[in-house]
């Protein structure tokens, strides 16, 4: 608790899905000076805006969560945007942080930075043994360059910058927009929307078919958002080394099994149509999380089915009943 009491902390992306939980955990630990820059006031792709953040907030610690993210469809449609925006935000935030002499910079990267055919479970030392999966390589490589920047800045300037490699998140407050969402919120929305009754009578509910991309064979790992926030806070408090650290739940599930589980939990009984003309993405994804537990005592606590139930409940309460506008900052 004493670690945070006199710290000035800037959380980029602090109003977003993950950022909201990180900010709440900072408050719980007694952090009184938290600055959350909003994109309408600070465009982090622009250097002048980055300089303004440091001038206005005068942070001791920066937790950099702001990112341009999305599922396979969004990555395929915007590869240049995903590369440029993520690279420039991170590079400039680190560079100006170095110039003004902050105590610590925390970068949250992505499992997408790993090579396409990394042996499972992914170990941090395998990060440079190949090229990332093509559909999200621009995003993954942009985040990967921030690891290089952090390590070289530590070597040349003594700048304390750490990097966390995070799996896909899910949980209350997620993005359920089908154009940009990841697989779990997209499936929850599809399964529930397919059950809508035009008369609001349970007797007239018709389960329309849902379409799912790919073959269902790839595996993925998912981390509950509140667990991720706890991992980030613990790393900020305790980890000060150059090597990146995996942040995940340490399990994998096939997309087919994921679809079946979400269908069961949402009560969807309609047809599931697999669109095999769409890409599967990386064949397997699962992180080795032993380093996080050893270095800063992090281990995911939320059981997957429990986390899914909480996410479904949130969607029903905030989104499903005719509400097309996402309610942000809600647990």
C-alpha positions as a Markdown table, in Angstrom:
| # | Residue | x | y | z |
|---|---|---|---|---|
| 1 | Unk | 0.0 | 0.0 | 0.0 |
| 2 | Unk | 2.9 | 2.4 | 0.8 |
| 3 | Unk | 4.3 | 1.9 | -2.7 |
| 4 | Unk | 1.4 | 4.0 | -4.2 |
| 5 | Unk | 0.7 | 6.5 | -1.5 |
| 6 | Unk | 2.8 | 9.4 | -2.9 |
| 7 | Unk | 3.0 | 8.3 | -6.5 |
| 8 | Unk | 1.6 | 10.3 | -9.4 |
| 9 | Unk | 0.4 | 7.7 | -11.9 |
| 10 | Unk | -0.7 | 8.2 | -15.5 |
| 11 | Unk | -2.8 | 5.4 | -17.1 |
| 12 | Unk | -3.2 | 5.8 | -20.8 |
| 13 | Unk | -6.4 | 4.0 | -21.9 |
| 14 | Unk | -7.5 | 4.3 | -18.3 |
| 15 | Unk | -11.1 | 5.0 | -19.3 |
| 16 | Unk | -11.3 | 1.8 | -21.4 |
| 17 | Unk | -12.1 | -1.8 | -20.8 |
| 18 | Unk | -8.9 | -2.9 | -19.0 |
| 19 | Unk | -8.0 | 0.6 | -17.9 |
| 20 | Unk | -11.1 | 1.0 | -15.8 |
| 21 | Unk | -10.2 | -2.0 | -13.7 |
| 22 | Unk | -6.5 | -0.9 | -13.4 |
| 23 | Unk | -7.6 | 2.5 | -12.1 |
| 24 | Unk | -10.0 | 1.0 | -9.6 |
| 25 | Unk | -7.2 | -1.3 | -8.3 |
| 26 | Unk | -4.9 | 1.7 | -7.9 |
| 27 | Unk | -7.5 | 3.5 | -5.9 |
| 28 | Unk | -8.0 | 0.4 | -3.7 |
| 29 | Unk | -4.2 | 0.4 | -3.0 |
| 30 | Unk | -4.3 | 4.0 | -1.8 |
| 31 | Unk | -3.1 | 5.8 | -5.0 |
| 32 | Unk | -4.5 | 9.4 | -4.8 |
| 33 | Unk | -2.9 | 11.0 | -7.9 |
| 34 | Unk | -4.2 | 9.1 | -11.0 |
| 35 | Unk | -4.3 | 10.9 | -14.3 |
| 36 | Unk | -6.4 | 9.4 | -17.2 |
| 37 | Unk | -5.8 | 11.2 | -20.5 |
| 38 | Unk | -8.9 | 11.1 | -22.8 |
| 39 | Unk | -8.4 | 10.7 | -26.5 |
| 40 | Unk | -10.5 | 13.8 | -27.3 |
| 41 | Unk | -7.9 | 15.9 | -25.4 |
| 42 | Unk | -4.7 | 13.9 | -26.1 |
| 43 | Unk | -4.1 | 12.2 | -29.4 |
| 44 | Unk | -1.2 | 10.0 | -28.4 |
| 45 | Unk | -0.2 | 9.4 | -32.0 |
| 46 | Unk | 0.8 | 13.1 | -32.1 |
| 47 | Unk | 4.1 | 14.0 | -30.3 |
| 48 | Unk | 2.8 | 17.4 | -29.1 |
| 49 | Unk | -0.1 | 15.7 | -27.3 |
| 50 | Unk | 2.3 | 13.2 | -25.6 |
| 51 | Unk | 4.5 | 16.1 | -24.4 |
| 52 | Unk | 1.3 | 17.8 | -23.1 |
| 53 | Unk | 0.4 | 14.7 | -21.0 |
| 54 | Unk | 3.8 | 14.7 | -19.3 |
| 55 | Unk | 3.6 | 18.5 | -18.7 |
| 56 | Unk | 0.0 | 18.3 | -17.3 |
| 57 | Unk | 0.3 | 15.1 | -15.3 |
| 58 | Unk | 3.9 | 15.2 | -14.2 |
| 59 | Unk | 3.8 | 11.4 | -13.6 |
| 60 | Unk | 6.2 | 9.3 | -11.5 |
| 61 | Unk | 4.8 | 6.1 | -13.2 |
| 62 | Unk | 3.1 | 5.6 | -16.6 |
| 63 | Unk | 1.0 | 2.5 | -17.2 |
| 64 | Unk | 0.5 | 2.5 | -21.0 |
| 65 | Unk | -2.7 | 0.6 | -21.9 |
| 66 | Unk | -3.9 | 2.8 | -24.8 |
| 67 | Unk | -4.0 | 0.7 | -28.0 |
| 68 | Unk | -5.7 | 0.3 | -31.3 |
| 69 | Unk | -7.1 | -3.2 | -31.0 |
| 70 | Unk | -9.7 | -5.5 | -32.5 |
| 71 | Unk | -10.4 | -9.1 | -33.7 |
| 72 | Unk | -9.2 | -10.8 | -36.9 |
| 73 | Unk | -11.7 | -8.8 | -39.1 |
| 74 | Unk | -10.6 | -5.4 | -37.8 |
| 75 | Unk | -6.9 | -6.4 | -38.1 |
| 76 | Unk | -7.3 | -7.5 | -41.7 |
| 77 | Unk | -9.2 | -4.3 | -42.6 |
| 78 | Unk | -6.8 | -1.9 | -40.9 |
| 79 | Unk | -3.3 | -3.4 | -40.9 |
| 80 | Unk | -1.5 | 0.0 | -41.5 |
| 81 | Unk | -3.6 | 1.8 | -38.9 |
| 82 | Unk | -3.0 | -0.9 | -36.3 |
| 83 | Unk | 0.8 | -0.8 | -37.0 |
| 84 | Unk | 1.3 | 2.9 | -37.1 |
| 85 | Unk | -1.0 | 4.0 | -34.2 |
| 86 | Unk | 0.3 | 1.4 | -31.8 |
| 87 | Unk | 3.9 | 2.0 | -32.7 |
| 88 | Unk | 3.8 | 5.8 | -32.5 |
| 89 | Unk | 1.8 | 5.9 | -29.2 |
| 90 | Unk | 4.2 | 3.6 | -27.5 |
| 91 | Unk | 7.5 | 5.0 | -28.9 |
| 92 | Unk | 6.6 | 8.6 | -28.1 |
| 93 | Unk | 5.3 | 7.9 | -24.6 |
| 94 | Unk | 8.5 | 6.0 | -23.8 |
| 95 | Unk | 10.8 | 8.6 | -25.3 |
| 96 | Unk | 9.3 | 11.6 | -23.6 |
| 97 | Unk | 9.1 | 9.6 | -20.3 |
| 98 | Unk | 12.8 | 9.1 | -20.6 |
| 99 | Unk | 13.4 | 12.8 | -21.3 |
| 100 | Unk | 11.5 | 14.0 | -18.3 |
| 101 | Unk | 13.0 | 11.3 | -16.0 |
| 102 | Unk | 10.0 | 9.3 | -14.8 |
| 103 | Unk | 10.6 | 6.4 | -12.3 |
| 104 | Unk | 8.9 | 3.6 | -14.3 |
| 105 | Unk | 7.1 | 2.9 | -17.5 |
| 106 | Unk | 4.9 | -0.2 | -17.9 |
| 107 | Unk | 4.0 | -1.4 | -21.4 |
| 108 | Unk | 1.2 | -3.9 | -21.9 |
| 109 | Unk | 1.9 | -5.9 | -25.0 |
| 110 | Unk | 0.2 | -8.8 | -26.7 |
| 111 | Unk | 0.4 | -12.5 | -27.3 |
| 112 | Unk | 0.1 | -11.6 | -31.0 |
| 113 | Unk | 3.8 | -10.7 | -30.9 |
| 114 | Unk | 4.7 | -14.4 | -30.7 |
| 115 | Unk | 5.7 | -16.3 | -33.8 |
| 116 | Unk | 2.9 | -18.1 | -35.6 |
| 117 | Unk | 4.2 | -21.6 | -34.8 |
| 118 | Unk | 5.5 | -21.1 | -31.3 |
| 119 | Unk | 5.7 | -24.3 | -29.3 |
| 120 | Unk | 2.9 | -24.5 | -26.7 |
| 121 | Unk | 2.9 | -23.2 | -24.0 |
| 122 | Unk | 4.6 | -20.0 | -25.3 |
| 123 | Unk | 7.7 | -19.2 | -23.3 |
| 124 | Unk | 9.2 | -15.7 | -23.2 |
| 125 | Unk | 12.5 | -16.9 | -24.7 |
| 126 | Unk | 10.7 | -18.1 | -27.9 |
| 127 | Unk | 9.5 | -14.5 | -28.7 |
| 128 | Unk | 12.0 | -13.9 | -31.5 |
| 129 | Unk | 12.0 | -17.3 | -33.1 |
| 130 | Unk | 9.8 | -16.5 | -36.1 |
| 131 | Unk | 7.3 | -14.1 | -37.7 |
| 132 | Unk | 3.8 | -13.5 | -36.1 |
| 133 | Unk | 0.6 | -14.9 | -37.6 |
| 134 | Unk | -0.1 | -12.8 | -40.7 |
| 135 | Unk | -3.6 | -11.5 | -39.9 |
| 136 | Unk | -2.4 | -9.6 | -36.8 |
| 137 | Unk | 1.3 | -9.3 | -37.5 |
| 138 | Unk | 1.3 | -5.5 | -37.9 |
| 139 | Unk | -0.3 | -5.0 | -34.5 |
| 140 | Unk | 1.9 | -7.7 | -32.9 |
| 141 | Unk | 5.1 | -6.3 | -34.4 |
| 142 | Unk | 4.3 | -2.7 | -33.4 |
| 143 | Unk | 4.0 | -3.9 | -29.8 |
| 144 | Unk | 7.1 | -6.0 | -30.1 |
| 145 | Unk | 9.2 | -3.0 | -31.1 |
| 146 | Unk | 8.3 | -1.4 | -27.7 |
| 147 | Unk | 10.2 | -4.3 | -26.1 |
| 148 | Unk | 13.3 | -3.4 | -28.1 |
| 149 | Unk | 12.9 | 0.2 | -27.2 |
| 150 | Unk | 12.5 | -0.6 | -23.5 |
| 151 | Unk | 15.5 | -2.8 | -23.4 |
| 152 | Unk | 17.8 | -0.4 | -25.3 |
| 153 | Unk | 16.6 | 2.5 | -23.2 |
| 154 | Unk | 17.4 | 0.5 | -20.0 |
| 155 | Unk | 20.8 | -0.3 | -21.4 |
| 156 | Unk | 21.8 | 3.2 | -22.6 |
| 157 | Unk | 19.9 | 5.5 | -20.3 |
| 158 | Unk | 19.1 | 3.3 | -17.2 |
| 159 | Unk | 15.4 | 3.8 | -18.0 |
| 160 | Unk | 13.2 | 1.5 | -15.9 |
| 161 | Unk | 10.7 | 0.2 | -18.5 |
| 162 | Unk | 9.0 | -3.2 | -18.3 |
| 163 | Unk | 6.9 | -5.2 | -20.8 |
| 164 | Unk | 4.0 | -7.6 | -20.2 |
| 165 | Unk | 2.7 | -10.0 | -22.9 |
| 166 | Unk | -1.0 | -10.4 | -22.4 |
| 167 | Unk | -3.5 | -12.8 | -23.9 |
| 168 | Unk | -7.0 | -11.8 | -25.1 |
| 169 | Unk | -9.1 | -10.4 | -22.3 |
| 170 | Unk | -12.8 | -10.8 | -21.6 |
| 171 | Unk | -15.2 | -9.6 | -18.9 |
| 172 | Unk | -17.8 | -7.0 | -17.9 |
| 173 | Unk | -17.5 | -3.8 | -20.0 |
| 174 | Unk | -16.0 | -5.5 | -23.0 |
| 175 | Unk | -16.5 | -4.3 | -26.6 |
| 176 | Unk | -19.5 | -6.0 | -28.1 |
| 177 | Unk | -19.4 | -4.2 | -31.5 |
| 178 | Unk | -19.4 | -7.0 | -34.0 |
| 179 | Unk | -17.2 | -5.0 | -36.4 |
| 180 | Unk | -14.3 | -4.6 | -33.9 |
| 181 | Unk | -14.9 | -7.0 | -31.0 |
| 182 | Unk | -12.8 | -10.1 | -30.1 |
| 183 | Unk | -14.3 | -13.6 | -30.2 |
| 184 | Unk | -15.9 | -13.9 | -26.7 |
| 185 | Unk | -18.0 | -10.7 | -26.8 |
| 186 | Unk | -18.9 | -11.4 | -30.4 |
| 187 | Unk | -20.1 | -14.9 | -29.6 |
| 188 | Unk | -22.1 | -13.8 | -26.6 |
| 189 | Unk | -23.8 | -11.1 | -28.6 |
| 190 | Unk | -24.5 | -13.4 | -31.5 |
| 191 | Unk | -26.0 | -16.1 | -29.3 |
| 192 | Unk | -28.2 | -13.7 | -27.3 |
| 193 | Unk | -29.3 | -11.6 | -30.3 |
| 194 | Unk | -30.3 | -14.8 | -32.2 |
| 195 | Unk | -32.8 | -15.5 | -29.4 |
| 196 | Unk | -34.6 | -12.2 | -29.5 |
| 197 | Unk | -38.4 | -12.4 | -29.7 |
| 198 | Unk | -40.3 | -9.7 | -31.7 |
| 199 | Unk | -43.2 | -10.0 | -29.2 |
| 200 | Unk | -41.1 | -10.3 | -26.0 |
| 201 | Unk | -42.9 | -13.6 | -25.3 |
| 202 | Unk | -40.8 | -16.6 | -24.4 |
| 203 | Unk | -43.2 | -18.8 | -26.4 |
| 204 | Unk | -42.3 | -17.0 | -29.6 |
| 205 | Unk | -38.5 | -17.0 | -29.3 |
| 206 | Unk | -36.9 | -18.2 | -32.5 |
| 207 | Unk | -33.2 | -19.2 | -32.4 |
| 208 | Unk | -31.8 | -17.9 | -35.7 |
| 209 | Unk | -28.6 | -19.5 | -36.9 |
| 210 | Unk | -25.3 | -17.8 | -36.0 |
| 211 | Unk | -22.2 | -17.7 | -38.2 |
| 212 | Unk | -18.7 | -18.3 | -36.8 |
| 213 | Unk | -15.5 | -17.6 | -38.7 |
| 214 | Unk | -13.1 | -20.4 | -39.5 |
| 215 | Unk | -13.1 | -24.1 | -38.7 |
| 216 | Unk | -13.3 | -24.1 | -34.9 |
| 217 | Unk | -10.0 | -26.0 | -34.6 |
| 218 | Unk | -7.6 | -23.3 | -33.4 |
| 219 | Unk | -7.1 | -22.9 | -29.6 |
| 220 | Unk | -7.0 | -19.7 | -27.6 |
| 221 | Unk | -6.3 | -18.6 | -24.1 |
| 222 | Unk | -8.4 | -15.9 | -22.3 |
| 223 | Unk | -7.7 | -13.9 | -19.2 |
| 224 | Unk | -10.5 | -12.3 | -17.1 |
| 225 | Unk | -10.1 | -8.5 | -17.2 |
| 226 | Unk | -10.0 | -8.0 | -13.4 |
| 227 | Unk | -7.2 | -10.7 | -13.1 |
| 228 | Unk | -5.3 | -8.9 | -15.8 |
| 229 | Unk | -5.5 | -5.6 | -14.0 |
| 230 | Unk | -4.2 | -7.3 | -10.8 |
| 231 | Unk | -1.3 | -8.7 | -12.7 |
| 232 | Unk | -0.4 | -5.3 | -14.1 |
| 233 | Unk | -0.5 | -3.7 | -10.7 |
| 234 | Unk | 1.7 | -6.4 | -9.2 |
| 235 | Unk | 4.2 | -6.1 | -12.0 |
| 236 | Unk | 4.4 | -2.3 | -11.5 |
| 237 | Unk | 5.0 | -2.8 | -7.8 |
| 238 | Unk | 7.5 | -5.6 | -8.0 |
| 239 | Unk | 9.1 | -6.2 | -11.4 |
| 240 | Unk | 12.1 | -4.2 | -12.6 |
| 241 | Unk | 13.9 | -6.4 | -15.2 |
| 242 | Unk | 14.4 | -6.1 | -19.0 |
| 243 | Unk | 12.8 | -9.4 | -20.1 |
| 244 | Unk | 9.2 | -9.4 | -21.1 |
| 245 | Unk | 6.7 | -11.4 | -18.9 |
| 246 | Unk | 3.7 | -13.4 | -20.0 |
| 247 | Unk | 0.4 | -12.5 | -18.4 |
| 248 | Unk | -2.3 | -15.1 | -18.9 |
| 249 | Unk | -4.4 | -17.8 | -17.3 |
| 250 | Unk | -2.3 | -20.7 | -18.4 |
| 251 | Unk | -5.0 | -22.8 | -20.3 |
| 252 | Unk | -6.2 | -23.2 | -23.9 |
| 253 | Unk | -9.6 | -24.0 | -25.3 |
| 254 | Unk | -10.6 | -24.7 | -28.9 |
| 255 | Unk | -12.8 | -22.2 | -30.7 |
| 256 | Unk | -15.4 | -25.0 | -31.2 |
| 257 | Unk | -15.5 | -25.8 | -27.5 |
| 258 | Unk | -15.7 | -22.1 | -26.7 |
| 259 | Unk | -18.7 | -21.7 | -29.0 |
| 260 | Unk | -20.4 | -24.7 | -27.5 |
| 261 | Unk | -19.8 | -23.4 | -24.0 |
| 262 | Unk | -21.1 | -19.9 | -24.7 |
| 263 | Unk | -24.1 | -21.4 | -26.5 |
| 264 | Unk | -24.8 | -23.5 | -23.4 |
| 265 | Unk | -24.4 | -20.6 | -20.9 |
| 266 | Unk | -26.6 | -18.2 | -23.0 |
| 267 | Unk | -29.3 | -20.8 | -23.7 |
| 268 | Unk | -28.7 | -20.7 | -27.5 |
| 269 | Unk | -30.2 | -23.8 | -29.2 |
| 270 | Unk | -30.0 | -22.7 | -32.8 |
| 271 | Unk | -27.7 | -23.8 | -35.7 |
| 272 | Unk | -24.0 | -22.9 | -35.6 |
| 273 | Unk | -22.7 | -22.3 | -39.1 |
| 274 | Unk | -18.9 | -22.4 | -39.6 |
| 275 | Unk | -17.7 | -20.0 | -42.4 |
| 276 | Unk | -14.5 | -21.8 | -43.5 |
| 277 | Unk | -13.8 | -19.2 | -46.1 |
| 278 | Unk | -12.7 | -16.9 | -43.2 |
| 279 | Unk | -9.3 | -17.3 | -41.6 |
| 280 | Unk | -8.6 | -19.3 | -38.4 |
| 281 | Unk | -5.7 | -17.1 | -37.4 |
| 282 | Unk | -2.9 | -18.6 | -35.3 |
| 283 | Unk | -3.3 | -22.4 | -34.9 |
| 284 | Unk | -2.7 | -22.4 | -31.1 |
| 285 | Unk | -2.3 | -19.9 | -28.3 |
| 286 | Unk | -1.4 | -20.6 | -24.7 |
| 287 | Unk | 1.2 | -18.9 | -22.5 |
| 288 | Unk | 3.6 | -20.3 | -20.0 |
| 289 | Unk | 2.8 | -18.2 | -17.0 |
| 290 | Unk | 5.4 | -19.5 | -14.5 |
| 291 | Unk | 7.6 | -16.4 | -14.8 |
| 292 | Unk | 4.8 | -14.0 | -13.7 |
| 293 | Unk | 4.2 | -16.1 | -10.6 |
| 294 | Unk | 7.9 | -16.4 | -9.8 |
| 295 | Unk | 8.8 | -12.7 | -10.4 |
| 296 | Unk | 5.8 | -10.9 | -8.9 |
| 297 | Unk | 3.4 | -13.5 | -7.5 |
| 298 | Unk | 0.7 | -13.3 | -10.2 |
| 299 | Unk | -1.7 | -16.2 | -10.9 |
| 300 | Unk | -5.1 | -15.8 | -12.4 |
| 301 | Unk | -7.9 | -16.5 | -10.0 |
| 302 | Unk | -11.1 | -16.4 | -12.0 |
| 303 | Unk | -12.4 | -19.7 | -13.4 |
| 304 | Unk | -13.2 | -19.5 | -17.0 |
| 305 | Unk | -16.9 | -20.5 | -16.8 |
| 306 | Unk | -17.4 | -18.1 | -13.8 |
| 307 | Unk | -15.9 | -15.2 | -15.8 |
| 308 | Unk | -18.1 | -16.0 | -18.8 |
| 309 | Unk | -21.2 | -16.0 | -16.7 |
| 310 | Unk | -20.3 | -12.6 | -15.3 |
| 311 | Unk | -19.6 | -11.3 | -18.8 |
| 312 | Unk | -23.0 | -12.6 | -20.1 |
| 313 | Unk | -24.8 | -11.1 | -17.1 |
| 314 | Unk | -23.2 | -7.7 | -17.8 |
| 315 | Unk | -24.1 | -7.8 | -21.5 |
| 316 | Unk | -27.7 | -8.7 | -20.6 |
| 317 | Unk | -28.0 | -5.8 | -18.1 |
| 318 | Unk | -26.2 | -3.2 | -20.1 |
| 319 | Unk | -26.5 | -4.0 | -23.8 |
| 320 | Unk | -29.0 | -6.7 | -24.7 |
| 321 | Unk | -32.4 | -5.1 | -23.9 |
| 322 | Unk | -32.6 | -2.7 | -26.8 |
| 323 | Unk | -29.5 | -0.8 | -25.7 |
| 324 | Unk | -27.1 | -0.5 | -28.6 |
| 325 | Unk | -24.7 | 1.9 | -26.9 |
| 326 | Unk | -22.0 | 0.4 | -24.8 |
| 327 | Unk | -22.1 | 1.5 | -21.2 |
| 328 | Unk | -18.5 | 2.1 | -20.3 |
| 329 | Unk | -16.8 | 1.9 | -16.9 |
| 330 | Unk | -19.2 | -0.6 | -15.4 |
| 331 | Unk | -18.1 | -3.7 | -13.5 |
